[in-house]
Amino acid sequence: MRDRLRLTGIAALMAATLLPASPAAAETSSWSGRVDGPAESAPKKAPQPTAQRGPVKIIKTVPSAPAEVPAIGPPATAANPAPTAPSGNVSAYAKAQPPSDDAAYEAYDQGKYLTALDLALKAAQKGDPQAHTLVARIYAEGNGAPQNLTLAAQWYARAAELGDTEGTLAYGVMLAKGEGVAKNFEAAAKMFEAAASRKHPLANYNLALLFLKGEGKPENPYRAFAHMLFAAESGVAAAQYDLGTLYTTGTGVDPNAFEAAKWIGKAAAAGYTDAQVDYAVILFRGHGVPPDQKLGAQMFRAAAEKGVAVAQNRLARCYANGAGVETNLVEAAKWHLIAKAAGETDANLDKIVAKLSKADRAKAQKAADEWRDRMQVGIE
């Protein structure tokens, strides 16, 4: 069974089981300003981990699963003895069995969850590490079997012992969140470090966040920066955004407006919503990049269309003042009404809307209502 829980697959898992989508990096909701354009931003804070996220010359030894969590999988037999936890600096990965076939993962990809579970259980009985990870994922997501986070954590723990990198990462996630197992940042850090030593981008990202806050690891912004850089260079959008924040705040690295703009821009281009808002402000202010109001307005629109109230408010200002777009007071009123319904107030835009004709106000309200209706049914 080849390694099918690739970065894209585990990213979906982590989105459901780890931290919120926004890693509490730049506080974009605190950015406010005049109606005549994007405002000065509040000073950014370094990314703060709460459970998830993230090269240093990573520790070469791979720790075993925490002793307090039993490594539970298929019953041990004479033909299939339970794996022995490594001692000292001996890596469990050296004892991992080679992958077998892909049938279980193929069935899972096709939505045949019961078949996938049956095939994965059979492969797990033969000691296949990745089969353990798939069984754990099925229980974690509740596909093909009732959701059971405790059982999922046990299967992930066994997968980690057998040396599956994705299983190790996922077990660390559950330890960090306290889902299916007692919250334990120290044990989570060991799992993330084990996966990071095998160059897993998301494990490096998570480890960076732990180093930033000093949870499970001694607080060390320099180590955090190194892990974050590895994850960002590997294409993790959240890491790219947070790396930009580290450059902005000078956390673990000298402040550098150019590098901050570069990495936040990469995350924005990848569709990371918070980065789109931040990068729009950067473009309007010309910090680290030449000013570009047109692209800035496009970034505000991209985030506004995803329902971000602060971006909707900024887009309304753009239309009201012809900043990066042609002046259109009806479109400005539409986005202001949408943002206001989401709790984003703006007295200056209120005045602009109040000066519109009754027909134009009705047109803006209708457009705002239609946008919300499309959002509710998931139509872009």
Phi, psi and omega per residue, in radians:
M1 nan 1.895 -3.068
R2 -1.279 2.971 -3.037
D3 -1.327 1.679 -3.064
R4 -1.672 -0.301 3.104
L5 -1.442 1.271 -3.108
R6 -1.322 -3.068 -3.107
L7 -0.949 -0.763 -3.105
T8 -1.135 -0.667 -3.131
G9 -1.204 -0.798 -3.097
I10 -1.253 -0.445 3.107
A11 -1.084 -0.694 3.103
A12 -1.142 -0.699 3.109
L13 -1.065 -0.793 -3.082
M14 -1.188 -0.603 3.112
A15 -1.063 -0.563 -3.114
A16 -1.501 -0.443 -2.976
T17 -2.059 -0.180 -3.082
L18 -1.853 -2.264 -3.062
L19 -1.423 2.969 3.016
P20 -1.064 2.838 -3.105
A21 -1.031 -0.633 3.094
S22 -1.633 2.197 -3.061
P23 -1.464 0.474 3.118
A24 0.952 0.807 3.123
A25 -1.551 -1.906 3.115
A26 -1.200 2.408 -3.108
E27 -1.571 1.380 -3.037
T28 -1.128 -0.493 -3.121
S29 -1.149 -0.294 -3.137
S30 -1.543 -0.107 3.130
W31 -1.305 2.179 3.103
S32 -2.542 2.890 -3.134
G33 -3.120 -2.827 -3.063
R34 -1.375 2.860 3.130
V35 -1.250 -0.243 -3.055
D36 -1.479 0.201 3.055
G37 2.638 2.989 3.118
P38 -0.979 2.520 -2.998
A39 -1.681 3.024 2.979
E40 -1.071 2.448 -3.137
S41 -1.563 2.628 3.031
A42 -1.217 2.649 3.116
P43 -0.967 2.343 -3.137
K44 -1.334 2.668 3.010
K45 -1.853 2.631 3.089
A46 -1.122 2.605 3.119
P47 -0.946 2.414 -3.134
Q48 -2.056 2.112 3.129
P49 -1.399 2.624 2.960
T50 -2.177 -0.395 3.061
A51 -2.864 -0.602 -3.018
Q52 -1.854 -2.688 2.908
R53 1.523 -2.828 -2.397
G54 -0.382 nan nan
P55 nan 1.874 3.004
V56 -1.443 3.020 2.975
K57 -1.384 1.539 -2.991
I58 -1.174 2.597 3.126
I59 -0.875 2.270 -3.040
K60 -1.336 -0.523 -3.105
T61 -1.351 2.600 -3.110
V62 -1.947 1.994 -3.105
P63 -1.246 2.711 3.107
S64 -1.465 3.011 3.103
A65 -1.101 2.589 -3.125
P66 -0.973 2.462 -3.062
A67 -1.167 -0.477 -3.038
E68 -1.342 -0.160 3.128
V69 -1.910 2.060 -3.090
P70 -1.168 2.483 3.082
A71 -1.519 1.685 -3.013
I72 -1.879 2.306 3.097
G73 -2.677 -2.666 3.102
P74 -1.094 2.611 -3.101
P75 -0.981 2.435 3.115
A76 -1.280 2.484 3.093
T77 -2.326 3.060 3.106
A78 -1.100 -0.614 3.140
A79 -1.420 -0.367 -3.092
N80 -2.340 1.277 -3.115
P81 -1.164 2.629 3.101
A82 -1.135 2.469 -3.136
P83 -1.150 2.531 3.131
T84 -1.630 2.269 3.130
A85 -1.123 2.386 -3.122
P86 -1.203 2.676 3.105
S87 -2.015 2.676 3.115
G88 1.051 -2.267 -3.085
N89 -1.777 0.309 3.138
V90 -1.405 2.253 -3.092
S91 -1.462 2.376 3.055
A92 -1.198 -0.431 -3.095
Y93 -1.123 -0.502 3.138
A94 -1.128 -0.370 -3.097
K95 -1.746 0.035 -3.116
A96 -1.163 2.444 3.118
Q97 -1.387 2.656 3.127
P98 -1.171 2.662 -3.134
P99 -1.129 2.690 -3.130
S100 -1.820 -1.786 -3.092
D101 -2.038 3.118 -3.033
D102 -1.900 0.132 -2.977
A103 -1.022 -0.757 -3.101
A104 -1.123 -0.765 -3.141
Y105 -1.202 -0.633 3.081
E106 -1.072 -0.766 3.119
A107 -1.102 -0.718 -3.141
Y108 -1.111 -0.772 3.131
D109 -1.063 -0.508 -3.128
Q110 -1.538 0.037 3.137
G111 1.416 0.197 3.116
K112 -1.607 1.277 -2.946
Y113 -1.201 -0.668 3.124
L114 -1.126 -0.731 3.091
T115 -1.125 -0.737 3.134
A116 -1.062 -0.745 3.141
L117 -1.120 -0.753 -3.131
D118 -1.098 -0.801 -3.140
L119 -1.167 -0.669 -3.135
A120 -1.179 -0.685 3.112
L121 -1.098 -0.711 3.121
K122 -1.141 -0.724 3.118
A123 -1.185 -0.630 3.118
A124 -1.122 -0.609 3.103
Q125 -1.073 -0.433 3.121
K126 -1.581 0.054 3.081
G127 1.560 0.289 -3.127
D128 -1.259 2.049 -3.100
P129 -1.079 -0.752 -3.093
Q130 -1.215 -0.461 3.050
A131 -1.140 -0.685 3.074
H132 -1.037 -0.717 3.140
T133 -1.138 -0.698 3.132
L134 -1.171 -0.747 3.088
V135 -1.018 -0.779 3.129
A136 -1.048 -0.754 -3.119
R137 -1.115 -0.708 3.125
I138 -1.058 -0.776 3.108
Y139 -1.210 -0.599 -3.133
A140 -1.194 -0.662 -3.082
E141 -1.626 -0.245 -3.130
G142 1.270 0.535 3.093
N143 -1.822 2.031 -3.133
G144 1.538 -0.151 3.106
A145 -2.818 2.688 3.100
P146 -1.014 2.468 3.132
Q147 -1.063 2.309 -3.122
N148 -2.582 1.649 -3.052
L149 -1.184 -0.573 3.116
T150 -1.110 -0.820 3.122
L151 -1.152 -0.664 3.106
A152 -1.052 -0.774 3.139
A153 -1.077 -0.673 3.139
Q154 -1.148 -0.720 3.119
W155 -1.213 -0.674 3.078
Y156 -1.104 -0.672 3.120
A157 -1.071 -0.737 3.123
R158 -1.160 -0.702 3.105
A159 -1.065 -0.673 3.117
A160 -1.125 -0.743 3.113
E161 -1.085 -0.650 -3.125
L162 -1.355 -0.195 3.018
G163 1.767 0.273 3.099
D164 -1.413 2.160 -3.048
T165 -1.119 -0.786 -3.136
E166 -1.136 -0.669 3.091
G167 -1.137 -0.658 3.101
T168 -1.100 -0.798 3.108
L169 -1.063 -0.845 -3.093
A170 -1.114 -0.635 3.093
Y171 -1.145 -0.689 3.066
G172 -1.062 -0.676 3.101
V173 -1.050 -0.799 -3.113
M174 -1.161 -0.654 3.075
L175 -1.136 -0.691 -3.120
A176 -1.188 -0.645 -3.128
K177 -1.556 -0.285 -3.058
G178 1.248 0.660 3.126
E179 -1.853 2.020 3.137
G180 1.423 -0.085 -3.109
V181 -2.792 2.725 3.141
A182 -1.065 2.413 3.119
K183 -1.074 2.311 -3.082
N184 -2.701 1.674 -3.092
F185 -1.161 -0.579 3.130
E186 -1.116 -0.804 3.117
A187 -1.162 -0.668 3.103
A188 -1.074 -0.724 3.138
A189 -1.056 -0.676 3.108
K190 -1.102 -0.732 3.123
M191 -1.152 -0.776 3.124
F192 -1.102 -0.685 -3.141
E193 -1.155 -0.656 3.109
A194 -1.102 -0.796 3.134
A195 -1.239 -0.617 3.131
A196 -1.149 -0.569 3.126
S197 -1.154 -0.289 3.050
R198 -1.775 0.325 3.018
K199 1.156 0.612 3.073
H200 -1.419 2.123 -3.067
P201 -1.016 -0.823 -3.085
L202 -1.214 -0.528 3.070
A203 -1.154 -0.706 3.070
N204 -1.096 -0.691 3.126
Y205 -1.091 -0.858 3.127
N206 -1.048 -0.753 -3.120
L207 -1.111 -0.658 3.099
A208 -1.036 -0.738 -3.125
L209 -1.167 -0.646 3.107
L210 -1.149 -0.702 3.095
F211 -1.144 -0.570 -3.126
L212 -1.150 -0.732 -3.068
K213 -1.686 -0.230 -3.100
G214 1.327 0.616 3.102
E215 -1.888 1.988 -3.117
G216 1.441 -0.268 3.091
K217 -2.479 2.648 3.049
P218 -1.066 2.455 3.122
E219 -1.049 2.179 -3.072
N220 -2.691 1.628 -3.085
P221 -1.102 -0.462 -3.129
Y222 -1.264 -0.754 3.037
R223 -1.122 -0.686 3.126
A224 -1.050 -0.786 -3.139
F225 -1.064 -0.760 -3.097
A226 -1.101 -0.771 3.106
H227 -1.163 -0.700 3.138
M228 -1.108 -0.699 3.123
L229 -1.076 -0.754 3.122
F230 -1.055 -0.803 -3.131
A231 -1.135 -0.709 -3.135
A232 -1.140 -0.766 3.128
E233 -1.164 -0.362 3.105
S234 -1.507 -0.034 3.040
G235 1.731 0.189 3.097
V236 -1.358 1.954 -3.033
A237 -1.067 -0.726 3.129
A238 -1.081 -0.637 3.114
A239 -1.217 -0.646 3.093
Q240 -1.086 -0.740 3.116
Y241 -1.125 -0.830 -3.127
D242 -1.169 -0.599 3.091
L243 -1.105 -0.707 3.064
G244 -1.044 -0.662 3.107
T245 -1.155 -0.688 3.107
L246 -1.090 -0.698 3.076
Y247 -1.169 -0.622 3.131
T248 -1.160 -0.767 -3.064
T249 -1.561 -0.166 -3.086
G250 1.193 0.692 3.137
T251 -1.685 1.917 -3.134
G252 1.356 0.060 -3.100
V253 -2.846 2.744 3.076
D254 -1.155 2.479 3.095
P255 -0.998 2.450 -3.098
N256 -2.690 1.814 -3.071
A257 -1.121 -0.623 -3.141
F258 -1.134 -0.842 3.138
E259 -1.144 -0.641 3.115
A260 -1.067 -0.842 -3.141
A261 -1.108 -0.710 -3.123
K262 -1.042 -0.841 -3.047
W263 -1.334 -0.653 3.065
I264 -1.148 -0.628 3.079
G265 -1.124 -0.664 3.091
K266 -1.100 -0.769 3.133
A267 -1.125 -0.682 3.119
A268 -1.108 -0.762 3.131
A269 -1.112 -0.488 3.116
A270 -1.421 -0.044 3.093
G271 1.637 0.201 3.140
Y272 -1.313 2.006 -2.912
T273 -1.049 -0.868 -3.132
D274 -1.032 -0.656 3.126
A275 -1.152 -0.619 3.125
Q276 -1.085 -0.734 3.112
V277 -1.145 -0.836 -3.125
D278 -1.087 -0.759 -3.089
Y279 -1.171 -0.607 3.072
A280 -1.040 -0.774 3.117
V281 -1.110 -0.744 3.108
I282 -1.020 -0.748 -3.122
L283 -1.165 -0.693 3.114
F284 -1.188 -0.615 -3.111
R285 -1.518 -0.328 -3.119
G286 1.208 0.688 3.121
H287 -1.628 1.886 3.112
G288 1.475 -0.194 3.100
V289 -2.493 2.755 3.053
P290 -1.098 2.496 3.105
P291 -1.009 2.446 3.138
D292 -2.639 1.546 -3.089
Q293 -1.156 -0.594 -3.129
K294 -1.102 -0.850 3.121
L295 -1.185 -0.607 3.101
G296 -1.064 -0.759 3.113
A297 -1.124 -0.644 3.098
Q298 -1.113 -0.667 3.096
M299 -1.155 -0.727 3.089
F300 -1.069 -0.719 -3.141
R301 -1.126 -0.738 -3.129
A302 -1.013 -0.750 3.125
A303 -1.302 -0.627 3.139
A304 -1.086 -0.701 -3.123
E305 -1.176 -0.321 3.088
K306 -1.579 0.030 3.066
G307 1.668 0.266 -3.138
V308 -1.451 1.970 -3.011
A309 -1.078 -0.729 -3.120
V310 -1.108 -0.621 3.097
A311 -1.229 -0.656 3.093
Q312 -1.083 -0.717 3.117
N313 -1.140 -0.749 3.127
R314 -1.163 -0.649 3.110
L315 -1.138 -0.677 3.083
A316 -1.060 -0.715 3.097
R317 -1.098 -0.700 3.121
C318 -1.030 -0.815 -3.138
Y319 -1.188 -0.592 3.141
A320 -1.201 -0.506 -3.036
N321 -2.016 0.070 -3.132
G322 1.102 0.665 -3.121
A323 -1.691 1.756 -3.135
G324 1.441 -0.142 3.102
V325 -2.494 2.886 3.051
E326 -1.256 2.492 3.124
T327 -1.036 2.275 3.138
N328 -2.654 1.725 -3.036
L329 -1.223 -0.507 3.094
V330 -1.200 -0.744 3.100
E331 -1.155 -0.647 3.078
A332 -1.083 -0.758 -3.140
A333 -1.142 -0.680 3.119
K334 -1.013 -0.902 -3.085
W335 -1.238 -0.534 3.069
H336 -1.144 -0.747 3.134
L337 -1.116 -0.682 3.116
I338 -1.136 -0.811 -3.136
A339 -1.146 -0.697 -3.110
K340 -1.129 -0.672 3.101
A341 -1.119 -0.433 3.126
A342 -1.598 0.060 3.054
G343 1.776 0.085 -3.139
E344 -1.653 1.906 -3.083
T345 -1.673 2.657 3.121
D346 -2.760 1.812 -3.061
A347 -1.098 -0.666 -3.131
N348 -1.134 -0.706 3.091
L349 -1.207 -0.563 3.041
D350 -0.990 -0.745 -3.122
K351 -1.160 -0.673 3.136
I352 -1.134 -0.769 3.132
V353 -1.120 -0.691 -3.112
A354 -1.108 -0.464 -3.117
K355 -1.476 -0.154 3.116
L356 -1.227 2.719 3.052
S357 -1.178 2.806 3.137
K358 -1.021 -0.683 -3.123
A359 -1.150 -0.733 -3.134
D360 -1.204 -0.641 3.094
R361 -1.119 -0.714 3.109
A362 -1.123 -0.675 3.132
K363 -1.138 -0.725 3.126
A364 -1.158 -0.719 -3.139
Q365 -1.132 -0.709 3.124
K366 -1.103 -0.749 3.135
A367 -1.127 -0.686 3.114
A368 -1.129 -0.745 3.139
D369 -1.129 -0.718 3.138
E370 -1.139 -0.670 3.108
W371 -1.098 -0.787 3.125
R372 -1.108 -0.656 3.114
D373 -1.100 -0.734 3.123
R374 -1.119 -0.697 3.129
M375 -1.095 -0.687 -3.094
Q376 -1.150 -0.532 3.138
V377 -1.743 0.086 3.071
G378 1.336 0.460 3.105
I379 -1.690 2.207 3.128
E380 -1.279 nan nan
